[in-house]
Every structure is written in C-alpha cells, then in structure tokens.
Amino acid sequence: MVADLFHYGHVGMLRQAKEHGDYLLVGVHADETVMSYKRRPIFSMEERVASVEGCRYVDEVVADAPLTIDRAWIERHNINLVLHGDDFSTEMEELCYRIPMAMGLYRTVGYTPGISTTDIIARIRAAEVD
C-alpha cells in the first residue's frame, strides 16, 4: 500500500484484511514505485511506515515493498493470502497480482466510500481558496 495521508479508509481496509487471517503483514511502496503509477506521496516513507505500524490491526510492516508480487516475495515472507482494496483496476490487478492470482492467493477487501487520499488533497486545496 501507499498509506499516504493515512486515514480511516486505510484503517477500515486493514481491519478487513486482518479478518482474513491471524497475522497481517503490510508492504509499503517506496516513493519511486508509487510515482510509476500515480503522484508522489506527500508523507515520507518513514511517516507512512510509522502510520501503518500504529494501526492496531497490523502485525508487521515491510518498507519498500514491490509493486508486483512474485513467488519469491510470497515465499520469503511466508504469505498465505494477498489482499488489496477492491478499488484497483483490472489492469493494475493483473500487473501487480498476476502470480498470487495464479496461485489462488489473491482476494480483495471493500473500499471505504467517501474517503480517499485524493479527496483529502482536494479538500485541502478547496480550504486554501476559501
């Protein structure tokens, strides 16, 4: 995950993810990785990792997680299930999760409507104009 401007939508997704198992490992992508498909994160890697680590549902955070999850990553971290929010496009799912999908390890969890990092940024910009 990016986990930029960590908010209750992120917490909800992580809560749902934790319900699928007894140990939740969360990968946080590096700025360069994120910028390959969206804008540069506002929070630094350290801030984003600390935010995720502070979430009660998370057992472990791995910084600089790859965008594309391969078999080696799954085996190295002893992963039984790979989860992502259901807001990802089919194209991005194929790019990032082709291997876990083929292995039968990929599932989605519900996106929290009404909140997103993009929405928070828009609210901040709107408040600056007022």
Sequence and secondary structure as in RCSB ss.txt:
>XXXX:A:sequence
MVADLFHYGHVGMLRQAKEHGDYLLVGVHADETVMSYKRRPIFSMEERVASVEGCRYVDEVVADAPLTIDRAWIE
RHNINLVLHGDDFSTEMEELCYRIPMAMGLYRTVGYTPGISTTDIIARIRAAEVD
>XXXX:A:secstr
   TT  HHHHHHHHHHHTT S  EEEE  HHHHHTTS   SS HHHHHHHHHTSTT SEEEET  SS  HHHHH
HTT S EEEETTS HHHHHHHHHHHHHTT EEEE   TT  HHHHHHHHHHHHH 
